[in-house]
Amino acid sequence: MVNEHDFAYIRKLVYDNSAIVLETGKEYLVDSRINPLAKAKGFASLSEFVKKLQQTPYGPLHYDVIEAMTTNETSFFRDAHPFEAMKTTVLPEMAEKLALKKRLNIWSAACSSGQEPYSLAMLANEFFNSQPSWKVSITASDISEEMLSYTKKGHYTQLEINRGLPVTMMVKYFENHGSVWKAKDNIRNMLDFRKLNLSAPWPMMPKMDIIFLRNVLIYFDQETKRGILNKVRNQLHPDGYLFLGSAETTFNLDDSFERKLIGRAVCYQLRK
């Protein structure tokens, strides 16, 4: 088990570079993610690895720690309700409101290994398939270069495919290449990949009609959450939709957002 001194160092390193808070009780997470990294780098123990980090100017080793601690698990069509709301309500509404422009901008923030943006791409392709004049652009962003590289490849193992992806969509949107399934170009070409730290200044991006910012705010402190939601407010189109994780809310953080219920999905829109 990681000792108190080493945990404090890693917690500060992660917070300073990503704003993610590792609360007391998360020692097991450091153990499970940094111990294998330390061994892979040739260190006899986690303490020896931390000592090296402390003695070395910020560089590749430190970056590897940030990568290891900011990678989160995901799956296709995770927590199905937001995707059902997209299918039944949000996409039809957007198709009507944006009928003249025929362009839809979606952002999957903190996309991890990419199952969420690919799920959104499949959903949008299903809806707009009979309307080829529409342009749907999905920005897939993450703080981790490793995860962005994984997402760009669009290669998933059978186990990853089995987690949430219906067989009909697997056959329609993925090609089997031995031990992996590769996303077809018709959905890969809908994605625009960006490295982005949510707690740092954001690069120039188009106004978003739909933002998926799910299961990431829970890792930040209150001040950082408010800062991120303030930037979301400026990035979201006035008629747009924001989807957060089931354990997340804008309540007591930013009163610019109004909570809405679509079926069993909770989403947010800017108050008029």
C-alpha positions as CSV (number, residue, x, y, z in Angstrom):
1,M,0.0,0.0,0.0
2,V,1.3,3.5,-0.9
3,N,2.5,5.4,2.1
4,E,1.2,8.7,3.3
5,H,4.2,10.7,2.0
6,D,4.2,9.2,-1.5
7,F,0.4,9.5,-1.8
8,A,0.6,13.2,-0.9
9,Y,3.3,13.8,-3.6
10,I,1.3,12.0,-6.3
11,R,-1.9,13.7,-5.3
12,K,-0.3,17.2,-5.6
13,L,1.4,16.2,-8.9
14,V,-2.0,15.1,-10.4
15,Y,-3.9,18.2,-9.0
16,D,-1.3,20.7,-10.2
17,N,-1.3,19.3,-13.8
18,S,-5.0,18.2,-14.2
19,A,-7.0,19.8,-11.3
20,I,-8.2,16.3,-10.6
21,V,-8.6,15.7,-6.8
22,L,-7.4,12.4,-5.3
23,E,-9.2,12.4,-2.0
24,T,-8.1,10.4,1.1
25,G,-9.3,6.9,0.5
26,K,-8.0,6.8,-3.1
27,E,-4.7,5.3,-2.1
28,Y,-5.9,2.0,-3.7
29,L,-6.2,3.8,-7.0
30,V,-2.6,5.0,-6.8
31,D,-1.5,1.5,-5.9
32,S,-3.3,-0.1,-8.8
33,R,-2.2,2.4,-11.4
34,I,1.3,3.6,-10.3
35,N,2.8,0.4,-9.0
36,P,2.6,-1.3,-12.4
37,L,4.0,1.9,-14.0
38,A,6.9,1.9,-11.5
39,K,7.7,-1.7,-12.2
40,A,7.5,-1.1,-16.0
41,K,10.0,1.7,-15.6
42,G,12.5,-0.6,-13.7
43,F,11.9,0.6,-10.2
44,A,11.9,-1.8,-7.3
45,S,9.1,-0.1,-5.4
46,L,6.6,2.7,-5.7
47,S,8.6,4.7,-3.0
48,E,11.7,4.5,-5.1
49,F,9.8,5.7,-8.1
50,V,8.4,8.7,-6.2
51,K,11.8,9.5,-4.9
52,K,13.1,9.7,-8.5
53,L,10.1,11.9,-9.5
54,Q,10.9,14.3,-6.7
55,Q,14.6,14.5,-7.7
56,T,13.9,15.1,-11.4
57,P,12.6,18.2,-13.2
58,Y,9.1,17.7,-14.7
59,G,9.4,15.4,-17.7
60,P,8.3,12.2,-19.3
61,L,8.1,10.2,-16.0
62,H,5.8,12.8,-14.4
63,Y,3.7,12.9,-17.6
64,D,3.3,9.1,-17.4
65,V,2.0,9.4,-13.9
66,I,-0.6,12.0,-15.0
67,E,-1.6,9.7,-17.9
68,A,-2.0,6.7,-15.6
69,M,-4.1,8.7,-13.1
70,T,-6.4,10.5,-15.5
71,T,-7.5,7.5,-17.6
72,N,-11.0,6.4,-16.8
73,E,-13.1,3.4,-17.9
74,T,-15.9,3.7,-20.3
75,S,-18.1,1.7,-22.6
76,F,-20.3,2.0,-25.7
77,F,-23.7,3.7,-25.0
78,R,-22.8,3.9,-21.3
79,D,-25.8,4.7,-19.1
80,A,-28.2,4.3,-22.0
81,H,-30.7,7.1,-21.0
82,P,-28.8,10.1,-22.5
83,F,-28.5,8.3,-25.8
84,E,-32.2,7.4,-25.8
85,A,-33.0,11.1,-25.1
86,M,-30.8,12.1,-28.0
87,K,-32.6,9.6,-30.3
88,T,-36.2,10.5,-29.3
89,T,-36.0,14.2,-28.5
90,V,-32.7,16.1,-28.9
91,L,-31.7,15.1,-32.5
92,P,-35.3,15.6,-33.9
93,E,-35.4,19.0,-32.2
94,M,-32.0,20.0,-33.5
95,A,-32.9,18.8,-37.0
96,E,-35.9,21.2,-37.0
97,K,-34.1,24.2,-35.5
98,L,-31.0,23.8,-37.7
99,A,-32.9,22.9,-40.8
100,L,-31.5,25.8,-42.8
101,K,-27.9,25.5,-41.6
102,K,-27.8,21.7,-41.7
103,R,-24.8,21.5,-39.4
104,L,-24.7,20.0,-36.0
105,N,-21.7,20.3,-33.6
106,I,-21.4,17.8,-30.7
107,W,-18.6,17.7,-28.1
108,S,-17.6,14.6,-26.2
109,A,-15.4,16.0,-23.5
110,A,-13.0,13.7,-21.5
111,C,-13.8,11.0,-24.1
112,S,-11.2,8.5,-22.6
113,S,-10.8,5.6,-25.0
114,G,-13.5,6.9,-27.4
115,Q,-16.5,4.7,-27.0
116,E,-18.7,7.8,-26.2
117,P,-17.9,9.8,-29.4
118,Y,-18.2,6.7,-31.5
119,S,-21.6,6.0,-29.9
120,L,-22.6,9.6,-30.7
121,A,-21.4,9.2,-34.3
122,M,-23.4,6.0,-34.8
123,L,-26.5,7.6,-33.3
124,A,-26.2,10.7,-35.5
125,N,-25.5,8.6,-38.6
126,E,-28.6,6.5,-37.9
127,F,-30.7,9.7,-37.6
128,F,-29.3,11.7,-40.5
129,N,-28.6,8.7,-42.8
130,S,-31.5,9.7,-45.1
131,Q,-30.4,13.3,-45.1
132,P,-26.9,13.3,-46.7
133,S,-26.8,17.1,-46.9
134,W,-26.4,17.3,-43.1
135,K,-22.9,17.8,-41.7
136,V,-22.4,16.4,-38.2
137,S,-19.1,17.1,-36.5
138,I,-18.1,15.5,-33.2
139,T,-15.2,16.9,-31.2
140,A,-13.6,14.1,-29.1
141,S,-11.3,15.6,-26.5
142,D,-9.2,14.3,-23.6
143,I,-6.3,15.3,-21.5
144,S,-4.5,12.1,-22.3
145,E,-2.5,11.8,-25.5
146,E,-2.5,8.0,-25.1
147,M,-6.3,7.9,-25.0
148,L,-6.6,10.3,-27.9
149,S,-4.3,8.1,-29.9
150,Y,-6.4,5.0,-29.0
151,T,-9.6,6.8,-30.1
152,K,-8.1,7.9,-33.4
153,K,-7.2,4.3,-34.3
154,G,-10.8,3.2,-33.5
155,H,-9.6,-0.3,-32.7
156,Y,-11.5,-2.2,-30.0
157,T,-11.1,-5.7,-28.6
158,Q,-14.0,-8.1,-28.6
159,L,-14.4,-7.5,-24.8
160,E,-14.7,-3.7,-25.4
161,I,-17.2,-4.3,-28.3
162,N,-19.3,-6.6,-26.1
163,R,-19.7,-3.8,-23.5
164,G,-22.8,-2.0,-24.7
165,L,-22.6,-2.2,-28.5
166,P,-25.6,-3.9,-30.1
167,V,-24.7,-6.6,-32.6
168,T,-26.5,-4.8,-35.4
169,M,-24.4,-1.7,-34.9
170,M,-21.2,-3.7,-34.5
171,V,-21.8,-5.3,-37.9
172,K,-22.8,-2.0,-39.5
173,Y,-20.1,0.3,-38.2
174,F,-17.1,-2.0,-37.4
175,E,-14.9,-4.4,-39.4
176,N,-13.4,-7.4,-37.9
177,H,-9.6,-7.6,-38.2
178,G,-8.5,-10.7,-36.3
179,S,-8.6,-9.9,-32.6
180,V,-9.9,-6.4,-33.0
181,W,-12.8,-4.5,-34.5
182,K,-12.0,-1.4,-36.4
183,A,-14.4,1.6,-36.7
184,K,-15.4,2.2,-40.3
185,D,-14.6,5.5,-42.0
186,N,-18.2,6.7,-42.1
187,I,-18.1,7.2,-38.4
188,R,-14.4,7.9,-37.9
189,N,-14.5,10.8,-40.3
190,M,-17.2,12.4,-38.2
191,L,-14.7,12.8,-35.3
192,D,-12.3,15.7,-34.7
193,F,-9.7,14.9,-32.1
194,R,-8.3,17.5,-29.6
195,K,-6.0,17.3,-26.6
196,L,-7.8,19.4,-24.0
197,N,-7.3,20.0,-20.3
198,L,-10.8,21.0,-19.0
199,S,-9.3,23.0,-16.1
200,A,-6.9,25.0,-18.4
201,P,-7.8,27.7,-21.0
202,W,-9.7,26.1,-23.9
203,P,-8.6,26.4,-27.5
204,M,-10.9,28.1,-30.1
205,M,-13.8,25.8,-30.9
206,P,-17.1,26.3,-32.7
207,K,-20.2,26.8,-30.6
208,M,-21.6,23.4,-29.6
209,D,-25.2,22.3,-30.0
210,I,-24.7,19.3,-27.7
211,I,-22.1,18.8,-25.0
212,F,-21.5,15.4,-23.3
213,L,-19.4,16.2,-20.2
214,R,-20.2,13.0,-18.3
215,N,-18.5,11.4,-15.3
216,V,-15.6,13.9,-15.1
217,L,-16.8,16.8,-12.9
218,I,-16.9,14.4,-9.9
219,Y,-13.1,14.4,-10.0
220,F,-12.7,18.1,-9.5
221,D,-13.1,20.4,-6.5
222,Q,-16.0,22.9,-6.3
223,E,-13.9,25.9,-7.6
224,T,-12.7,23.9,-10.6
225,K,-16.2,22.7,-11.3
226,R,-17.5,26.2,-11.4
227,G,-14.8,27.3,-13.7
228,I,-15.5,24.5,-16.1
229,L,-19.2,25.1,-16.1
230,N,-18.6,28.8,-16.7
231,K,-16.6,27.9,-19.9
232,V,-19.3,25.4,-20.9
233,R,-21.8,28.2,-20.7
234,N,-19.9,30.2,-23.2
235,Q,-19.2,27.2,-25.4
236,L,-22.8,26.0,-25.6
237,H,-25.3,27.3,-28.2
238,P,-28.2,29.1,-26.5
239,D,-30.6,26.4,-27.5
240,G,-28.1,23.6,-26.9
241,Y,-28.0,20.7,-24.5
242,L,-25.6,19.7,-21.8
243,F,-25.4,16.1,-20.5
244,L,-23.6,15.3,-17.2
245,G,-23.0,12.0,-15.5
246,S,-25.7,10.6,-13.3
247,A,-23.9,11.6,-10.1
248,E,-23.2,15.2,-11.4
249,T,-25.2,18.4,-11.4
250,T,-25.0,22.1,-12.0
251,F,-27.0,22.8,-8.8
252,N,-25.2,25.1,-6.4
253,L,-22.4,25.5,-9.0
254,D,-23.9,27.6,-11.8
255,D,-27.5,28.9,-11.8
256,S,-27.3,29.7,-15.5
257,F,-28.4,26.2,-16.3
258,E,-31.9,24.8,-16.1
259,R,-32.4,21.1,-15.3
260,K,-34.6,19.2,-17.7
261,L,-35.9,15.6,-17.8
262,I,-36.2,13.7,-21.1
263,G,-37.6,10.3,-20.3
264,R,-35.2,9.0,-17.7
265,A,-32.3,11.2,-18.8
266,V,-31.4,14.4,-17.0
267,C,-29.9,17.2,-19.1
268,Y,-29.3,21.0,-18.9
269,Q,-30.1,24.0,-21.0
270,L,-29.2,27.6,-20.5
271,R,-31.9,29.7,-18.9
272,K,-33.6,32.1,-21.3
